[in-house]
Amino acid sequence: MDAIDREVVNVLFFQQMLEATEAERWDEAAMALYKLYAIEEGEEFTDLHSDQLDDCSELTAAAA
């Protein structure tokens, strides 16, 4: 995952964390925060690789 893709994914997970927090879905918020930190540490998630996703709409659905 290159730097631009990582930034886009970070924004999506941050947005997911905010929405989950506002709706008091704490388990979803915690998982989004965990993934934010993990991505920053360099962890790769198989469901976020571009060869498995056709377009940005699928990436958004995977992040949600």
Steps between C-alpha positions, in 0.01 A plus 500: 500500500656828397492821704198653325294184542600486866383858555165429333448189713596696812237762422237233441578324827507831689159589356370155594633545854329840536167372370514194724584714803211738431264201473654342812608187314808455714620170355499642148676818618764296681566285191534806276745655747695173519526490119611864489788427737585170330520660155726774637727228641520341155260209539335390176138382494413254224156654449660836413723393210416670171527179295200362690291818465381632166419861590477754782137415578601148596779638720247719678272201552791296636590777743142532621 
